[in-house]
Amino acid sequence: MRLTAAGAALLQEVGPILERIARASQLAQAVASGLRGRLDIGVTGSMLYRGAPAIVQRFARTTPGVELTLHEMSSADQLQQLQREQLHAGFVNARGVGEPLQSIALTEDPFVLCLPEGHRLARARSIGLKQLAAEPFVMFARDVAPANHDNVLALFERAGIQPKTVHAARQWLTVMAMVAQGLGIALVPQSLAHSRFHGVRFVKLSGAGVSSPALFVWHPQHPSPALHALVEGVRAHLRAS
C-alpha cells in the first residue's frame, strides 16, 4: 500500500498535531505524578541558615519539573496563609501547629549570645546570663514568632534575671544589625553564625540552654502531588542528615 497524493499532503499537516497531542499527554501524566507544577513555600529569614536551602536544592535535583518559589514572611503570617491554602507549605519557627495543618519537626537550634565585636566579653568561650544581667537586650518581637520569643524569656527566667529590653525587632538579621551598632546584645539561634554577619560575635551560653524550634508545615487537604513529593523530600533530607 502507498499513500495517495492527498494522503501524503494530509500526513504533513496532521503529523505535528499528533506529536503535540503525545507531548500534552506526557505533560498531564507528569503533573499528575507530581513531576511538574509549581509550589509556593513560605520561609522565615533564619531558616535560610538552618536547612531550608538544602531541602530546596535536594528537591530541585530530584524533581526538576516542579517550580518551587520561596516567599519570606513571618511564622505567624505563614500559618495564616497555610490555613487559607494560600501557600503550599512553609518553614516556620514554632513548636506546634493547630488543625488541620500537619508538620514535620526540623532539627532544633540552640540559642547563643550575640555580642558587639568590641564587647568586653566578645572573646569569651562561654558566658552565663547572670554576667549580663545589667546589659540592654534586643529582643525578637513576640507577634512574629511566639515560640522564639518565649524560649528566650525562658532562658532569662531560668537564670533568675529580668532582662532590660531596649528594642524589639521583627527579623533576626535586624536583631544582629542592632547588636552590631552597639544598641544592645541578644540571644539568637546558633545557626545565624553561618551568616558571617559583620560586627558581631557569637558566644556559647554556659549551663543548660534552650533551643529554637522549627517545623515544616503544610495543609493536608491541598490536592498537589508535587507537594506530596516535597513532603517526602523533607523526610528524606532529615533521614540523610
ROSE-4610 file (N, C-alpha, C; in Angstrom, 1 decimal, always signed):
// ROSE-4610
residu = [M/M/M/R/R/R/L/L/L/T/T/T/A/A/A/A/A/A/G/G/G/A/A/A/A/A/A/L/L/L/L/L/L/Q/Q/Q/E/E/E/V/V/V/G/G/G/P/P/P/I/I/I/L/L/L/E/E/E/R/R/R/I/I/I/A/A/A/R/R/R/A/A/A/S/S/S/Q/Q/Q/L/L/L/A/A/A/Q/Q/Q/A/A/A/V/V/V/A/A/A/S/S/S/G/G/G/L/L/L/R/R/R/G/G/G/R/R/R/L/L/L/D/D/D/I/I/I/G/G/G/V/V/V/T/T/T/G/G/G/S/S/S/M/M/M/L/L/L/Y/Y/Y/R/R/R/G/G/G/A/A/A/P/P/P/A/A/A/I/I/I/V/V/V/Q/Q/Q/R/R/R/F/F/F/A/A/A/R/R/R/T/T/T/T/T/T/P/P/P/G/G/G/V/V/V/E/E/E/L/L/L/T/T/T/L/L/L/H/H/H/E/E/E/M/M/M/S/S/S/S/S/S/A/A/A/D/D/D/Q/Q/Q/L/L/L/Q/Q/Q/Q/Q/Q/L/L/L/Q/Q/Q/R/R/R/E/E/E/Q/Q/Q/L/L/L/H/H/H/A/A/A/G/G/G/F/F/F/V/V/V/N/N/N/A/A/A/R/R/R/G/G/G/V/V/V/G/G/G/E/E/E/P/P/P/L/L/L/Q/Q/Q/S/S/S/I/I/I/A/A/A/L/L/L/T/T/T/E/E/E/D/D/D/P/P/P/F/F/F/V/V/V/L/L/L/C/C/C/L/L/L/P/P/P/E/E/E/G/G/G/H/H/H/R/R/R/L/L/L/A/A/A/R/R/R/A/A/A/R/R/R/S/S/S/I/I/I/G/G/G/L/L/L/K/K/K/Q/Q/Q/L/L/L/A/A/A/A/A/A/E/E/E/P/P/P/F/F/F/V/V/V/M/M/M/F/F/F/A/A/A/R/R/R/D/D/D/V/V/V/A/A/A/P/P/P/A/A/A/N/N/N/H/H/H/D/D/D/N/N/N/V/V/V/L/L/L/A/A/A/L/L/L/F/F/F/E/E/E/R/R/R/A/A/A/G/G/G/I/I/I/Q/Q/Q/P/P/P/K/K/K/T/T/T/V/V/V/H/H/H/A/A/A/A/A/A/R/R/R/Q/Q/Q/W/W/W/L/L/L/T/T/T/V/V/V/M/M/M/A/A/A/M/M/M/V/V/V/A/A/A/Q/Q/Q/G/G/G/L/L/L/G/G/G/I/I/I/A/A/A/L/L/L/V/V/V/P/P/P/Q/Q/Q/S/S/S/L/L/L/A/A/A/H/H/H/S/S/S/R/R/R/F/F/F/H/H/H/G/G/G/V/V/V/R/R/R/F/F/F/V/V/V/K/K/K/L/L/L/S/S/S/G/G/G/A/A/A/G/G/G/V/V/V/S/S/S/S/S/S/P/P/P/A/A/A/L/L/L/F/F/F/V/V/V/W/W/W/H/H/H/P/P/P/Q/Q/Q/H/H/H/P/P/P/S/S/S/P/P/P/A/A/A/L/L/L/H/H/H/A/A/A/L/L/L/V/V/V/E/E/E/G/G/G/V/V/V/R/R/R/A/A/A/H/H/H/L/L/L/R/R/R/A/A/A/S/S/S]
num = [1/1/1/2/2/2/3/3/3/4/4/4/5/5/5/6/6/6/7/7/7/8/8/8/9/9/9/10/10/10/11/11/11/12/12/12/13/13/13/14/14/14/15/15/15/16/16/16/17/17/17/18/18/18/19/19/19/20/20/20/21/21/21/22/22/22/23/23/23/24/24/24/25/25/25/26/26/26/27/27/27/28/28/28/29/29/29/30/30/30/31/31/31/32/32/32/33/33/33/34/34/34/35/35/35/36/36/36/37/37/37/38/38/38/39/39/39/40/40/40/41/41/41/42/42/42/43/43/43/44/44/44/45/45/45/46/46/46/47/47/47/48/48/48/49/49/49/50/50/50/51/51/51/52/52/52/53/53/53/54/54/54/55/55/55/56/56/56/57/57/57/58/58/58/59/59/59/60/60/60/61/61/61/62/62/62/63/63/63/64/64/64/65/65/65/66/66/66/67/67/67/68/68/68/69/69/69/70/70/70/71/71/71/72/72/72/73/73/73/74/74/74/75/75/75/76/76/76/77/77/77/78/78/78/79/79/79/80/80/80/81/81/81/82/82/82/83/83/83/84/84/84/85/85/85/86/86/86/87/87/87/88/88/88/89/89/89/90/90/90/91/91/91/92/92/92/93/93/93/94/94/94/95/95/95/96/96/96/97/97/97/98/98/98/99/99/99/100/100/100/101/101/101/102/102/102/103/103/103/104/104/104/105/105/105/106/106/106/107/107/107/108/108/108/109/109/109/110/110/110/111/111/111/112/112/112/113/113/113/114/114/114/115/115/115/116/116/116/117/117/117/118/118/118/119/119/119/120/120/120/121/121/121/122/122/122/123/123/123/124/124/124/125/125/125/126/126/126/127/127/127/128/128/128/129/129/129/130/130/130/131/131/131/132/132/132/133/133/133/134/134/134/135/135/135/136/136/136/137/137/137/138/138/138/139/139/139/140/140/140/141/141/141/142/142/142/143/143/143/144/144/144/145/145/145/146/146/146/147/147/147/148/148/148/149/149/149/150/150/150/151/151/151/152/152/152/153/153/153/154/154/154/155/155/155/156/156/156/157/157/157/158/158/158/159/159/159/160/160/160/161/161/161/162/162/162/163/163/163/164/164/164/165/165/165/166/166/166/167/167/167/168/168/168/169/169/169/170/170/170/171/171/171/172/172/172/173/173/173/174/174/174/175/175/175/176/176/176/177/177/177/178/178/178/179/179/179/180/180/180/181/181/181/182/182/182/183/183/183/184/184/184/185/185/185/186/186/186/187/187/187/188/188/188/189/189/189/190/190/190/191/191/191/192/192/192/193/193/193/194/194/194/195/195/195/196/196/196/197/197/197/198/198/198/199/199/199/200/200/200/201/201/201/202/202/202/203/203/203/204/204/204/205/205/205/206/206/206/207/207/207/208/208/208/209/209/209/210/210/210/211/211/211/212/212/212/213/213/213/214/214/214/215/215/215/216/216/216/217/217/217/218/218/218/219/219/219/220/220/220/221/221/221/222/222/222/223/223/223/224/224/224/225/225/225/226/226/226/227/227/227/228/228/228/229/229/229/230/230/230/231/231/231/232/232/232/233/233/233/234/234/234/235/235/235/236/236/236/237/237/237/238/238/238/239/239/239/240/240/240/241/241/241]
x = [+0.8/+0.0/+0.9/+0.4/+1.1/+0.1/+0.6/-0.3/-0.6/-1.8/-2.1/-1.5/-1.5/-1.0/-1.8/-3.1/-3.9/-3.5/-3.3/-2.9/-1.6/-0.6/+0.7/+0.6/-0.2/-0.4/-1.0/-2.0/-2.7/-1.7/-0.8/+0.1/+1.0/+1.4/+2.3/+1.6/+0.3/-0.4/-0.7/-1.1/-1.5/-0.4/+0.8/+1.9/+2.3/+2.5/+2.9/+1.8/+0.5/-0.6/-0.6/-0.3/-0.2/+0.9/+2.0/+3.2/+2.8/+2.1/+1.7/+0.8/-0.2/-1.1/-0.3/+0.7/+1.5/+2.3/+2.8/+3.6/+2.6/+1.4/+0.4/+0.0/-0.1/-0.4/+0.7/+1.9/+3.1/+3.1/+2.8/+2.9/+1.8/+0.6/-0.5/-0.1/+0.5/+0.9/+2.0/+2.9/+3.9/+3.4/+2.4/+1.8/+1.0/+0.3/-0.5/+0.4/+1.6/+2.5/+3.4/+3.2/+4.0/+5.3/+5.5/+6.8/+6.8/+5.6/+5.5/+4.6/+4.7/+3.9/+4.6/+4.0/+4.6/+4.2/+5.1/+4.9/+5.3/+4.5/+4.8/+5.0/+6.2/+6.7/+7.1/+6.5/+7.0/+8.2/+9.0/+10.2/+10.6/+11.0/+11.5/+12.9/+13.4/+14.8/+15.8/+15.6/+16.6/+16.6/+15.5/+15.5/+16.4/+16.8/+17.8/+19.2/+19.4/+20.7/+20.6/+19.5/+19.3/+18.6/+18.8/+18.3/+17.4/+16.7/+15.7/+16.4/+17.5/+18.1/+18.6/+19.1/+19.5/+18.3/+17.2/+16.0/+15.5/+15.5/+15.0/+15.9/+17.2/+18.2/+18.0/+17.8/+17.7/+16.4/+15.3/+14.1/+14.2/+15.0/+15.2/+16.0/+16.9/+17.7/+16.8/+15.9/+15.1/+13.8/+13.3/+12.1/+12.2/+13.0/+13.4/+12.2/+11.1/+10.0/+9.0/+9.3/+8.4/+9.1/+8.5/+9.0/+8.7/+9.7/+9.5/+9.9/+9.0/+9.3/+9.2/+10.3/+10.3/+9.8/+8.9/+8.4/+8.8/+9.6/+10.0/+8.8/+8.5/+7.4/+7.5/+6.9/+7.0/+6.3/+6.6/+5.9/+4.4/+4.0/+2.6/+1.9/+2.5/+1.8/+1.8/+2.8/+2.8/+1.6/+1.5/+0.4/-1.0/-1.1/-2.4/-2.7/-1.6/-1.8/-2.0/-1.3/-1.5/-2.9/-3.4/-4.8/-5.8/-5.5/-6.3/-6.0/-5.0/-4.5/-3.9/-3.3/-2.7/-1.2/-0.7/+0.7/+0.6/+1.5/+1.5/+2.1/+3.2/+3.9/+4.7/+5.4/+6.2/+7.2/+8.3/+9.3/+9.1/+8.6/+8.3/+9.0/+9.2/+9.7/+8.6/+8.3/+7.1/+7.4/+6.7/+6.8/+5.6/+4.5/+3.3/+2.4/+1.5/+0.5/-0.9/-1.9/-3.2/-3.8/-4.9/-5.5/-6.1/-6.2/-5.9/-4.5/-3.6/-2.2/-1.5/-0.5/+0.4/+1.8/+2.7/+4.0/+5.1/+6.3/+7.5/+8.4/+8.9/+9.8/+11.2/+11.8/+13.2/+14.2/+15.4/+16.5/+16.4/+16.4/+16.4/+17.7/+17.7/+18.9/+19.1/+20.2/+20.4/+20.6/+20.2/+20.4/+21.9/+22.4/+23.8/+23.7/+24.7/+24.7/+25.3/+24.7/+25.2/+25.7/+27.0/+27.6/+28.2/+28.3/+29.1/+30.5/+31.2/+32.6/+33.5/+33.2/+34.1/+33.6/+32.7/+32.2/+33.3/+33.2/+34.3/+34.3/+33.2/+33.1/+33.1/+33.3/+33.2/+34.1/+35.3/+36.3/+36.1/+35.1/+34.9/+34.5/+34.9/+34.4/+33.0/+32.6/+31.2/+30.8/+29.6/+29.1/+27.8/+27.7/+26.4/+25.6/+24.3/+23.4/+23.5/+23.8/+23.8/+24.9/+26.0/+27.1/+26.6/+25.4/+24.9/+23.6/+23.3/+22.0/+21.8/+22.8/+22.6/+22.7/+22.9/+23.1/+21.7/+21.7/+20.4/+20.3/+19.1/+18.9/+18.0/+18.3/+17.5/+16.7/+15.4/+14.5/+13.8/+13.4/+12.6/+11.2/+10.5/+9.1/+8.2/+7.4/+6.6/+5.6/+4.9/+3.8/+4.3/+5.6/+6.2/+6.4/+7.1/+7.3/+7.3/+6.1/+5.9/+6.8/+7.1/+7.9/+9.3/+9.9/+11.3/+11.3/+10.3/+10.3/+10.1/+9.2/+9.0/+10.2/+10.9/+12.1/+13.2/+13.4/+14.4/+14.0/+12.7/+12.3/+12.5/+12.3/+12.6/+14.0/+14.9/+16.3/+16.6/+16.0/+16.2/+15.6/+14.4/+13.7/+14.5/+15.1/+16.0/+17.2/+17.7/+18.9/+18.5/+17.2/+16.8/+17.0/+16.9/+17.1/+16.0/+15.8/+14.7/+15.5/+15.4/+16.1/+15.7/+16.6/+16.3/+16.2/+15.0/+14.7/+14.7/+15.5/+15.6/+15.0/+14.9/+14.4/+13.7/+12.8/+12.1/+12.2/+12.7/+12.9/+12.0/+11.7/+10.9/+11.6/+13.0/+13.8/+15.1/+15.6/+16.9/+18.0/+18.0/+19.1/+19.0/+17.8/+17.6/+18.2/+17.9/+18.4/+20.0/+20.6/+22.0/+22.6/+21.9/+22.3/+22.3/+21.2/+21.2/+22.3/+22.6/+23.8/+25.1/+25.3/+26.5/+26.7/+25.5/+25.6/+25.7/+25.8/+26.0/+24.7/+23.6/+22.3/+21.9/+22.6/+22.3/+23.0/+22.6/+23.1/+21.8/+22.0/+20.8/+21.1/+20.0/+20.1/+19.5/+20.3/+19.9/+20.1/+19.5/+19.8/+21.2/+21.8/+23.3/+23.5/+22.5/+22.7/+23.0/+22.6/+22.8/+24.3/+25.2/+26.6/+27.0/+26.3/+26.6/+26.4/+25.7/+25.5/+26.8/+27.8/+29.0/+28.7/+27.8/+27.4/+28.5/+28.8/+29.9/+29.6/+30.5/+30.4/+29.9/+29.6/+29.1/+29.9/+29.9/+30.5/+29.4/+29.5/+28.6/+29.3/+28.8/+29.4/+28.4/+28.9/+28.1/+27.6/+26.4/+25.8/+26.3/+26.7/+27.1/+25.8/+25.9/+24.7/+23.7/+22.6/+21.6/+21.0/+20.8/+20.2/+18.8/+18.3/+17.0/+17.2/+16.5/+16.7/+15.5/+15.8/+14.8/+14.1/+12.8/+12.2/+11.9/+11.7/+11.4/+10.5/+9.6/+8.7/+8.6/+8.5/+8.0/+6.5/+5.7/+4.2/+3.5/+2.4/+1.6/+0.2/-0.7/-2.1/-2.4/-2.9/-3.0/-4.1/-5.1/-6.2/-5.8/-4.6/-4.1/-3.9/-4.7/-4.5/-3.4/-2.2/-1.0/+0.0/+0.1/+1.1/+2.5/+2.8/+4.1/+4.4/+3.3/+3.5/+3.8/+3.1/+3.4/+4.9/+5.4/+6.8/+7.7/+7.4/+8.2/+8.2/+7.0/+7.0/+7.9/+7.8/+8.7/+10.2/+10.4/+11.8/+12.3/+11.4/+11.9/+12.2/+11.4/+11.7/+13.0/+13.2/+14.5/+15.7/+15.5/+16.6/+17.0/+15.9/+16.2/+16.8/+16.4/+17.0/+18.5/+18.8/+20.1/+21.1/+20.5/+21.3/+21.4]
y = [-1.2/+0.0/+1.2/+2.3/+3.5/+4.7/+5.8/+7.0/+7.6/+8.1/+8.9/+10.3/+11.1/+12.4/+13.2/+13.0/+13.7/+13.2/+11.9/+11.3/+11.8/+12.0/+12.5/+13.9/+14.7/+16.1/+16.2/+15.3/+15.3/+14.9/+13.9/+13.5/+14.6/+15.5/+16.6/+17.5/+17.7/+18.6/+18.0/+16.7/+16.0/+15.6/+15.3/+14.8/+15.6/+17.0/+17.8/+17.9/+17.8/+17.8/+16.5/+15.4/+14.2/+14.2/+14.8/+14.9/+15.8/+16.9/+17.8/+17.1/+16.3/+15.6/+14.6/+13.9/+13.0/+13.7/+14.9/+15.7/+16.2/+16.6/+17.1/+15.9/+14.7/+13.6/+13.3/+13.4/+13.1/+14.2/+15.5/+16.5/+16.3/+15.9/+15.7/+14.6/+13.5/+12.4/+12.9/+13.8/+14.3/+15.1/+16.0/+16.8/+16.0/+15.0/+14.1/+13.3/+13.0/+12.2/+13.1/+14.5/+15.4/+15.8/+15.4/+15.7/+17.1/+17.7/+19.0/+19.9/+21.2/+22.1/+23.2/+23.9/+25.0/+24.9/+25.2/+25.2/+26.6/+27.2/+28.4/+28.1/+28.3/+27.9/+29.1/+29.2/+30.3/+29.9/+30.9/+30.7/+31.9/+31.7/+32.8/+33.0/+34.2/+34.6/+33.7/+33.3/+32.4/+31.0/+30.6/+29.2/+29.1/+30.2/+30.2/+29.7/+29.7/+29.3/+28.0/+27.3/+26.1/+25.0/+24.8/+23.6/+23.8/+25.0/+25.1/+25.1/+25.8/+25.8/+24.4/+23.6/+22.2/+21.4/+21.6/+20.8/+21.2/+22.6/+23.1/+22.6/+22.6/+22.2/+20.7/+19.9/+18.5/+18.2/+18.9/+18.8/+19.2/+20.2/+20.7/+19.6/+18.9/+17.9/+16.7/+16.3/+15.1/+15.3/+16.6/+16.9/+18.1/+18.1/+19.3/+19.9/+19.2/+19.7/+20.6/+20.7/+21.5/+22.8/+23.9/+25.2/+25.5/+25.7/+26.0/+27.4/+28.2/+29.6/+29.9/+30.4/+30.8/+32.2/+32.4/+33.7/+33.9/+35.0/+35.3/+35.9/+35.4/+36.0/+35.4/+36.1/+35.6/+34.3/+33.6/+32.3/+32.5/+33.6/+33.9/+34.1/+34.8/+35.1/+33.8/+33.0/+31.7/+30.8/+30.7/+29.8/+30.3/+31.6/+32.2/+31.8/+32.0/+31.7/+30.2/+29.4/+27.9/+27.5/+28.1/+27.8/+28.1/+29.2/+29.7/+29.0/+28.1/+27.4/+28.4/+29.5/+30.5/+30.1/+29.3/+28.7/+27.2/+26.6/+25.1/+24.5/+25.2/+24.7/+25.9/+25.6/+26.7/+26.1/+26.9/+26.6/+27.7/+27.2/+28.2/+27.9/+28.9/+28.8/+28.6/+27.4/+27.1/+25.7/+25.4/+24.1/+23.2/+23.8/+23.0/+23.9/+23.2/+24.0/+23.4/+24.2/+23.7/+23.0/+22.3/+21.5/+22.5/+22.1/+20.8/+20.7/+21.7/+21.6/+20.5/+20.0/+18.9/+19.4/+18.8/+19.3/+18.2/+18.5/+17.7/+18.5/+18.0/+18.7/+18.7/+19.9/+20.0/+20.1/+20.0/+20.0/+21.3/+21.1/+22.3/+23.0/+24.3/+25.1/+25.8/+25.5/+26.2/+27.7/+28.4/+29.8/+30.1/+31.1/+31.6/+33.1/+33.7/+35.1/+35.8/+36.9/+37.7/+39.1/+39.3/+40.5/+41.4/+42.7/+43.6/+43.1/+43.2/+42.8/+43.3/+44.6/+45.2/+45.0/+44.2/+44.0/+43.3/+43.6/+43.2/+41.6/+41.0/+39.5/+38.8/+39.6/+39.0/+37.9/+37.8/+36.8/+35.6/+35.6/+34.5/+33.3/+32.1/+30.8/+30.5/+30.9/+30.7/+31.8/+32.1/+33.2/+32.7/+33.0/+32.8/+34.0/+33.9/+35.0/+36.0/+35.5/+36.3/+37.4/+37.0/+38.0/+39.2/+39.1/+40.1/+40.7/+40.5/+40.9/+42.4/+43.2/+44.7/+45.2/+44.3/+44.7/+45.0/+45.9/+46.1/+45.0/+44.4/+43.3/+43.8/+43.3/+43.4/+42.1/+42.2/+41.1/+40.9/+39.6/+39.3/+39.5/+40.3/+40.6/+39.3/+39.3/+38.1/+37.8/+38.8/+38.5/+37.9/+38.0/+37.4/+35.9/+35.5/+34.1/+33.9/+33.6/+33.5/+32.4/+31.3/+30.3/+30.8/+31.5/+32.0/+33.0/+33.9/+34.9/+34.3/+33.3/+32.7/+31.8/+31.2/+30.4/+31.3/+32.5/+33.4/+33.9/+34.2/+34.6/+33.4/+32.2/+31.0/+30.9/+31.3/+31.3/+32.4/+33.5/+34.6/+34.1/+33.5/+33.1/+32.0/+31.1/+30.0/+30.6/+31.7/+32.4/+33.3/+33.5/+34.3/+35.8/+36.3/+37.7/+38.2/+39.5/+40.3/+41.1/+40.7/+41.4/+42.9/+43.7/+45.1/+45.2/+45.2/+45.2/+46.6/+46.9/+48.2/+48.3/+47.2/+47.3/+45.9/+45.9/+44.7/+44.7/+43.6/+43.6/+42.4/+42.5/+41.5/+40.5/+40.7/+39.8/+39.6/+38.3/+38.1/+38.9/+39.2/+40.0/+41.4/+41.9/+43.2/+43.2/+42.1/+42.0/+42.1/+41.3/+41.3/+42.7/+43.4/+44.7/+45.7/+45.6/+46.4/+46.2/+44.9/+44.5/+45.0/+44.9/+45.4/+46.9/+47.6/+49.1/+49.5/+48.5/+48.8/+49.2/+48.8/+49.2/+48.2/+47.1/+46.1/+44.8/+43.8/+42.4/+41.5/+40.3/+39.5/+38.0/+37.2/+35.8/+35.4/+34.7/+34.3/+32.8/+32.2/+30.8/+30.7/+29.6/+29.4/+29.4/+28.9/+28.8/+30.1/+31.2/+32.5/+32.9/+32.1/+32.3/+32.1/+31.2/+30.9/+32.2/+33.2/+34.4/+35.2/+35.0/+35.7/+37.2/+37.6/+39.0/+39.8/+40.9/+41.8/+42.6/+42.6/+43.5/+42.8/+41.5/+40.8/+39.5/+39.0/+37.7/+36.9/+35.5/+34.6/+33.8/+33.8/+33.1/+32.1/+31.0/+29.9/+30.3/+29.9/+30.1/+28.9/+29.3/+28.2/+27.7/+26.5/+25.9/+25.4/+24.9/+24.3/+25.4/+25.0/+26.0/+25.6/+26.4/+26.2/+26.3/+25.6/+25.6/+26.3/+26.8/+27.4/+26.3/+26.2/+25.1/+25.5/+24.5/+24.8/+23.6/+23.9/+22.9/+23.2/+22.1/+22.2/+21.9/+22.8/+22.7/+22.8/+22.0/+22.0/+21.7/+22.0/+21.8/+20.4/+19.4/+18.1/+18.0/+19.0/+18.9/+19.6/+20.1/+20.7/+19.6/+19.5/+18.4/+18.6/+18.4/+18.6/+17.4/+16.6/+15.6/+16.1/+17.3/+18.0/+18.2/+18.7/+18.9/+17.6/+16.6/+15.3/+14.9/+15.1/+14.8/+15.6/+16.9/+17.8/+17.3/+16.9/+16.4/+15.1/+14.2/+13.1/+13.5/+14.6/+15.1/+15.6/+16.3/+16.8/+15.6/+14.5/+13.4/+12.7/+12.6/+12.0/+12.8/+14.2/+15.0/+14.8/+14.7/+14.6/+13.2/+12.2/+10.9/+10.9/+11.6/+11.6/+12.5/+13.5/+14.4/+13.9]
z = [+0.0/+0.0/+0.0/-0.6/-0.6/-0.5/+0.1/+0.3/-1.1/-1.2/-2.4/-2.2/-3.2/-3.1/-2.0/-1.9/-0.9/+0.5/+0.6/+1.9/+2.4/+1.5/+1.8/+2.3/+1.6/+2.0/+3.4/+3.6/+4.9/+6.1/+5.8/+6.8/+7.2/+6.3/+6.6/+7.6/+7.5/+8.3/+9.7/+9.6/+10.9/+11.7/+11.2/+11.9/+13.1/+12.9/+14.1/+15.1/+14.7/+15.6/+16.5/+15.9/+16.7/+17.7/+17.3/+18.2/+19.4/+19.1/+20.2/+21.1/+20.6/+21.5/+22.4/+21.8/+22.6/+23.7/+23.4/+24.4/+25.5/+25.1/+26.1/+27.0/+26.5/+27.3/+28.3/+27.8/+28.7/+29.8/+29.4/+30.4/+31.5/+31.1/+32.0/+33.0/+32.5/+33.3/+34.3/+33.9/+34.7/+35.9/+35.5/+36.5/+37.5/+37.0/+37.9/+38.9/+38.4/+39.3/+40.2/+40.1/+40.9/+40.3/+39.1/+38.4/+37.7/+37.6/+37.0/+37.9/+37.8/+38.5/+39.2/+40.2/+40.9/+42.4/+43.3/+44.7/+45.3/+46.1/+46.8/+48.2/+48.7/+50.0/+50.8/+52.1/+53.0/+53.7/+54.1/+54.8/+55.7/+56.9/+57.7/+57.4/+57.7/+57.3/+58.0/+59.3/+60.0/+59.4/+58.8/+58.2/+57.0/+56.4/+55.3/+55.8/+57.1/+57.7/+58.4/+58.4/+59.1/+58.4/+57.1/+56.5/+55.3/+55.2/+54.2/+52.8/+52.6/+51.2/+50.8/+51.7/+51.4/+51.0/+51.6/+51.3/+49.9/+49.6/+48.3/+47.2/+47.4/+46.4/+46.1/+47.2/+47.0/+46.2/+46.5/+45.7/+44.3/+44.0/+42.6/+41.8/+42.5/+41.8/+41.5/+42.4/+42.3/+41.5/+41.5/+40.8/+40.0/+38.9/+38.2/+37.5/+37.3/+36.6/+37.4/+38.7/+39.6/+39.9/+39.7/+40.0/+41.5/+42.3/+43.7/+44.0/+44.5/+44.8/+46.3/+46.9/+48.4/+48.6/+49.6/+50.0/+51.4/+51.6/+53.0/+53.8/+54.9/+55.7/+57.1/+58.1/+59.5/+59.7/+60.8/+61.1/+61.2/+61.9/+62.1/+60.7/+59.8/+58.5/+57.7/+57.8/+57.1/+57.5/+58.9/+59.4/+59.0/+58.9/+58.5/+57.0/+56.2/+54.7/+54.5/+55.3/+55.1/+55.5/+56.5/+56.9/+55.8/+55.0/+53.9/+52.6/+52.7/+51.5/+50.4/+50.9/+50.0/+49.8/+50.6/+50.5/+50.4/+49.7/+49.7/+51.0/+51.5/+52.7/+53.2/+54.4/+55.0/+56.0/+56.1/+57.1/+58.2/+59.4/+60.4/+61.7/+62.5/+63.9/+64.8/+65.1/+66.0/+66.6/+67.7/+68.3/+67.9/+67.5/+67.2/+66.3/+65.6/+64.8/+65.1/+64.8/+65.0/+63.8/+64.1/+63.0/+62.0/+60.7/+60.1/+59.7/+59.9/+59.4/+60.0/+59.2/+59.6/+59.5/+60.2/+60.3/+60.5/+60.2/+60.5/+61.3/+62.4/+63.3/+62.6/+62.5/+61.9/+63.1/+62.7/+63.8/+64.6/+65.9/+66.8/+66.8/+67.2/+67.1/+68.4/+69.1/+70.4/+70.3/+71.4/+71.4/+71.9/+71.3/+71.8/+72.0/+72.6/+72.8/+71.5/+71.1/+70.0/+70.6/+70.6/+71.2/+70.1/+70.4/+69.5/+69.5/+68.4/+68.2/+69.3/+69.7/+70.7/+72.2/+72.4/+73.8/+74.6/+75.9/+76.8/+76.9/+76.6/+76.7/+75.4/+74.3/+73.0/+72.7/+73.4/+73.1/+74.1/+74.9/+75.9/+75.2/+75.8/+75.2/+75.6/+76.7/+77.1/+78.2/+78.3/+79.2/+79.9/+81.2/+81.9/+81.8/+81.7/+81.6/+82.7/+83.9/+85.1/+85.0/+84.2/+83.9/+83.1/+82.5/+81.6/+82.1/+83.4/+83.9/+83.7/+83.7/+83.6/+82.2/+81.2/+79.8/+79.2/+78.2/+77.4/+76.4/+76.2/+75.3/+74.2/+73.0/+71.8/+71.7/+71.7/+71.7/+70.3/+70.1/+68.9/+69.2/+68.4/+68.6/+68.7/+69.8/+70.1/+69.0/+68.4/+67.5/+66.2/+65.9/+64.7/+64.9/+66.0/+66.3/+67.8/+68.3/+69.8/+70.4/+69.7/+70.2/+70.5/+69.6/+69.8/+70.9/+70.9/+72.0/+73.4/+73.5/+74.8/+75.2/+74.3/+74.6/+75.2/+74.6/+75.1/+76.5/+76.8/+78.1/+79.1/+78.6/+79.5/+79.9/+79.1/+79.5/+80.5/+80.4/+81.4/+82.8/+82.7/+83.9/+84.6/+83.8/+84.4/+85.0/+84.5/+85.1/+86.3/+86.5/+87.6/+87.4/+86.1/+85.9/+85.1/+85.2/+84.4/+83.4/+82.1/+81.1/+80.9/+80.6/+80.3/+78.8/+78.3/+76.9/+76.3/+75.3/+74.8/+73.4/+72.7/+71.3/+71.0/+70.1/+69.6/+68.1/+67.5/+66.1/+65.5/+64.2/+63.6/+62.7/+62.5/+61.8/+62.6/+62.5/+63.2/+62.6/+61.3/+60.8/+61.3/+61.6/+62.2/+63.6/+64.4/+65.7/+65.7/+64.8/+64.7/+64.3/+63.4/+62.9/+64.1/+65.0/+66.1/+67.1/+67.3/+68.1/+67.5/+66.2/+65.6/+65.8/+65.8/+66.0/+67.5/+68.4/+69.8/+70.5/+70.0/+70.6/+71.7/+71.9/+72.9/+72.5/+73.3/+73.0/+72.8/+72.4/+72.1/+72.2/+72.4/+72.3/+70.9/+70.1/+68.8/+68.5/+67.5/+67.2/+66.7/+67.1/+66.8/+65.2/+64.5/+63.0/+62.4/+63.0/+62.4/+62.3/+63.0/+62.9/+61.5/+60.7/+59.3/+58.4/+58.9/+58.1/+58.0/+58.9/+58.9/+58.9/+59.8/+59.9/+60.5/+59.8/+60.2/+61.5/+62.4/+63.6/+64.8/+64.7/+65.9/+66.1/+67.4/+67.7/+68.4/+68.2/+68.8/+69.9/+71.1/+72.2/+72.9/+73.2/+73.7/+75.1/+75.4/+76.8/+77.7/+78.9/+79.8/+80.5/+81.0/+81.6/+80.6/+81.2/+80.3/+79.4/+78.2/+77.3/+76.8/+75.9/+75.2/+73.7/+72.9/+71.5/+70.8/+69.6/+68.8/+68.0/+68.1/+67.4/+65.9/+65.1/+63.7/+63.1/+62.2/+61.6/+60.1/+59.4/+58.0/+58.1/+57.6/+57.8/+56.4/+56.3/+55.1/+55.4/+54.5/+54.6/+54.0/+54.7/+54.1/+53.1/+53.0/+52.1/+50.7/+50.6/+49.4/+48.3/+47.3/+46.3/+45.3/+45.8/+44.9/+45.0/+44.0/+44.0/+44.2/+43.7/+43.8/+45.3/+46.0/+47.5/+48.2/+47.8/+48.5/+48.2/+47.0/+46.7/+47.6/+47.8/+48.7/+50.1/+50.6/+52.0/+52.1/+51.1/+51.2/+51.1/+50.3/+50.2/+51.5/+52.3/+53.6/+54.5/+54.5/+55.3/+54.9/+53.6/+53.1/+53.5/+53.5/+53.9/+55.4/+56.2/+57.7/+58.0/+57.2/+57.4/+57.0/+55.9/+55.4/+56.3/+57.0/+57.8/+59.2]
